[in-house]
Amino acid sequence: MEDVSVAHLAADFLDVLAEHEIETAHWSGGSWGTTLVLKLFLDHPEVFAKKPTLRGLWLPSETDLKFGYSRLNKHFPNWEQEQAKFFGFIAEQREFLAAAGVWEAVRLHAEDSLPFAAFGFMISGEHDRQELREEAARRLWRWELISAKADPSPEDLKHIEEDAANTTDAFGFAATICHFAANRFFLDIGADYTDSELWQRRGEIADCDLDNGDLVHGTLDTLCRPEIARRFSADTGYRLHLVEAGHSRTEPNIRDMLIRVENRHDRSISESQPRRL
């Protein structure tokens, strides 16, 4: 996790453009990617050909972390049992976490869950329980996978189980999200999204004279609150596309709307370019 922050990621993005001698590009971000692309847009609007396309808007705040890690979508099969397993796993480690001085920072109350202190220590803390590291990473990764789906098909459920069992991917995700959560995502965030620096700077997005952007968001999203997408769209002029879906970009309604939106952008970009024989 050395040299990993929002500033480092932004520098990487700009380096890619410079290496390929690209002056401006059309950017798109989903979920955490909306946070990154909006931060980049506000700090470096000169590299944007138009306002970025967004999917599943997420403006980090303490309330939104609780929102995404307190409950599952009630359309998900056996959601109550899944919730009980997730939080039960944390509770089972209470003695171990208490001995490390971490338990007091762990919240397991309904609607008020912030499990990153527990998972951060289990995954990256100073202890020799390698099996616990791996199991904790898989549990957190699985929660993310099932949280993103509102009404998964049997094939979706099969893929979730396969992906959740991949320890390498689990470590990559779990260590990274715990690192960013512990560092408040390297942004000026507060108790709610209205305290976020990205929300506070929404006027800059509205006033930018680039072509307007599109925001695709699921009405059943339990990771990113749909009401934030509505308010963001109203205040910035973003075209809002609310579809009956959860959070994942692979859900059919999300995927189909993103394709329609980006096809329109492709046509507008091609029409603005000089024709070459």
C-alpha positions in Angstrom: 0.0 0.0 0.0 3.0 2.4 -0.3 2.5 5.3 -2.7 -1.2 4.4 -3.1 -3.6 7.4 -2.7 -6.0 9.5 -4.8 -3.1 11.8 -5.7 -0.9 8.8 -6.9 -3.8 7.4 -8.9 -4.4 10.8 -10.6 -0.7 11.0 -11.4 -0.9 7.6 -13.0 -3.9 8.6 -15.2 -2.1 11.7 -16.4 1.1 9.7 -17.1 -0.8 7.3 -19.3 -2.1 10.3 -21.4 1.3 11.8 -21.6 3.0 8.5 -22.6 0.6 8.1 -25.5 0.6 11.9 -26.4 -3.1 12.2 -25.8 -4.2 15.7 -24.9 -7.9 15.1 -24.0 -10.0 12.0 -23.6 -13.6 11.0 -22.8 -13.5 9.6 -19.3 -15.9 7.2 -17.6 -16.0 5.9 -14.0 -18.2 3.5 -12.0 -18.7 3.3 -8.2 -15.3 4.3 -6.6 -14.3 5.2 -10.2 -16.9 8.0 -10.1 -15.1 9.5 -7.0 -11.7 9.3 -8.8 -12.9 10.6 -12.2 -14.8 13.6 -10.6 -11.7 14.5 -8.5 -9.6 14.3 -11.6 -12.1 16.4 -13.5 -12.2 19.1 -10.9 -8.4 19.3 -10.6 -7.5 18.7 -14.2 -10.4 19.7 -16.5 -7.9 20.4 -19.3 -7.6 16.6 -20.0 -11.4 16.1 -20.5 -13.0 16.3 -23.9 -16.4 16.4 -22.2 -17.8 15.8 -18.7 -17.2 12.2 -17.6 -19.8 9.4 -17.8 -20.7 8.1 -14.3 -22.2 4.8 -13.1 -23.3 4.3 -9.5 -22.3 7.6 -8.1 -20.3 7.4 -4.8 -19.3 10.4 -2.8 -17.4 9.0 0.2 -18.8 9.8 3.7 -19.2 8.1 7.0 -23.0 7.7 6.4 -22.4 6.1 3.0 -19.8 3.7 4.3 -22.4 2.6 6.8 -25.1 2.5 4.1 -23.0 0.1 2.0 -21.8 -2.1 4.8 -24.8 -2.5 7.0 -27.3 -4.3 4.9 -27.8 -6.4 1.7 -30.4 -5.8 -0.9 -33.6 -7.5 0.2 -33.9 -8.9 -3.4 -30.8 -10.9 -2.9 -31.5 -14.6 -2.1 -31.2 -15.5 1.6 -30.1 -11.9 2.4 -30.8 -12.3 6.1 -28.6 -15.4 6.4 -25.9 -13.7 4.3 -25.9 -10.7 6.7 -25.8 -13.0 9.7 -22.8 -14.9 8.4 -20.9 -11.7 7.6 -21.4 -10.0 10.9 -21.2 -13.3 12.8 -17.7 -13.8 11.4 -16.6 -10.5 12.9 -18.2 -11.2 16.2 -16.4 -14.6 16.4 -13.1 -12.7 16.4 -14.1 -10.4 19.3 -11.6 -11.8 21.8 -8.8 -11.6 19.3 -9.7 -8.1 18.2 -10.1 -7.0 21.9 -6.6 -8.2 22.7 -5.3 -6.1 19.9 -7.2 -3.0 21.0 -9.3 -3.0 17.9 -12.7 -4.2 19.1 -13.8 -0.8 20.5 -13.6 0.6 17.0 -15.8 -2.1 15.5 -19.4 -1.4 15.1 -21.9 -4.2 14.6 -25.1 -2.4 15.2 -27.8 -2.4 12.5 -27.6 0.6 10.2 -24.3 1.6 11.9 -21.7 -0.8 10.7 -18.1 0.2 9.9 -16.3 -3.1 9.8 -13.0 -1.8 8.3 -11.1 -1.5 11.6 -11.8 -5.2 12.2 -11.0 -6.3 8.7 -8.0 -4.0 8.4 -6.3 -5.6 11.4 -7.3 -9.2 10.4 -5.9 -8.7 6.9 -2.9 -6.4 7.4 -2.3 -6.3 11.1 0.7 -7.6 13.0 -0.3 -11.2 13.8 0.7 -14.7 12.6 -2.7 -16.1 11.7 -2.4 -16.5 8.0 -5.6 -18.5 7.7 -7.5 -15.7 9.3 -6.0 -13.1 6.9 -7.2 -15.2 3.9 -10.6 -15.9 5.3 -11.2 -12.3 6.3 -10.2 -11.1 2.8 -12.5 -13.6 1.2 -15.4 -12.6 3.5 -15.0 -8.9 2.7 -14.6 -9.5 -1.0 -17.7 -11.8 -1.0 -19.8 -9.1 0.7 -18.8 -6.6 -1.9 -19.8 -9.0 -4.7 -23.2 -9.9 -3.3 -23.9 -6.2 -2.3 -23.6 -5.2 -5.9 -26.4 -7.5 -7.1 -30.0 -6.7 -6.7 -31.6 -9.8 -8.2 -28.9 -12.2 -9.4 -29.5 -15.0 -11.8 -28.3 -18.6 -11.1 -25.4 -17.9 -13.4 -24.6 -14.7 -11.4 -24.6 -16.7 -8.2 -22.2 -19.2 -9.6 -19.8 -16.5 -10.7 -20.0 -14.8 -7.3 -19.0 -18.1 -5.5 -16.1 -18.6 -8.0 -14.9 -15.1 -7.6 -15.3 -15.0 -3.9 -13.0 -18.1 -3.6 -10.2 -16.4 -5.4 -7.8 -15.5 -2.6 -5.6 -13.3 -4.8 -8.4 -11.1 -5.9 -9.8 -11.1 -2.4 -6.6 -9.8 -0.9 -6.2 -7.2 -3.6 -9.7 -5.8 -3.0 -9.8 -6.1 0.8 -6.4 -4.7 1.5 -7.0 -1.7 -0.8 -10.5 -0.8 0.5 -9.3 -1.0 4.2 -6.3 1.2 3.3 -8.5 3.8 1.7 -11.1 3.7 4.4 -8.4 4.0 7.2 -7.2 7.1 5.3 -10.6 8.6 4.7 -10.1 8.0 1.0 -7.5 10.7 0.9 -10.3 13.3 0.5 -12.0 15.9 2.6 -15.0 13.9 3.6 -17.4 14.3 6.5 -20.4 12.7 8.3 -22.6 12.9 5.2 -22.1 13.4 1.4 -23.0 17.0 1.6 -19.8 17.5 3.6 -17.7 15.9 0.8 -15.3 18.2 -1.1 -16.7 16.7 -4.3 -20.2 17.8 -3.4 -19.1 21.2 -2.2 -17.4 21.7 -5.6 -20.5 20.6 -7.6 -20.9 24.2 -8.8 -17.7 23.9 -10.7 -19.1 20.9 -12.5 -22.3 22.7 -13.4 -20.5 25.8 -14.6 -17.9 24.0 -16.8 -18.7 24.7 -20.4 -17.9 21.2 -21.7 -20.7 19.0 -23.1 -22.9 17.7 -20.4 -22.4 14.3 -18.8 -24.5 11.2 -18.2 -25.1 9.4 -14.9 -26.5 5.8 -14.8 -27.7 4.6 -11.5 -29.7 1.7 -10.2 -32.9 2.3 -8.2 -32.1 -0.7 -6.1 -28.5 0.2 -5.4 -27.6 -0.6 -1.8 -24.0 0.5 -2.1 -24.5 4.0 -3.4 -27.7 5.9 -2.4 -30.0 6.7 -5.4 -31.1 10.0 -3.8 -27.6 11.3 -4.0 -27.6 10.6 -7.8 -30.9 12.5 -8.0 -29.6 15.6 -6.1 -26.3 15.6 -8.0 -28.0 15.5 -11.3 -30.4 18.3 -10.3 -27.5 20.5 -9.1 -25.0 19.9 -11.9 -27.2 19.4 -15.0 -26.0 15.8 -15.5 -28.4 13.7 -17.5 -29.7 11.1 -15.0 -30.7 7.6 -16.2 -32.3 5.7 -13.3 -32.8 2.0 -14.1 -34.3 -0.8 -12.2 -31.1 -2.5 -11.0 -28.6 -2.7 -8.2 -25.0 -1.5 -8.3 -23.1 -3.8 -10.6 -22.2 -2.7 -14.1 -22.9 -6.3 -15.3 -26.6 -6.1 -14.4 -28.5 -6.0 -17.7 -30.3 -2.7 -17.3 -27.1 -1.0 -16.1 -25.1 -2.5 -18.9 -27.6 -1.7 -21.6 -28.0 1.9 -20.6 -24.2 2.4 -20.4 -23.9 1.0 -24.0 -26.6 3.4 -25.2 -25.0 6.4 -23.5 -21.5 5.6 -24.7 -22.6 4.8 -28.3 -24.1 8.3 -28.4 -20.8 9.8 -27.2 -18.9 7.8 -29.8 -21.1 9.2 -32.6 -20.7 12.8 -31.4 -17.0 12.4 -31.2 -16.7 10.8 -34.6 -18.9 13.5 -36.1 -16.6 16.2 -34.7 -13.5 14.7 -36.2 -12.2 15.6 -39.7 -12.8 12.8 -42.2 -9.7 11.1 -43.6 -9.6 9.4 -47.0 
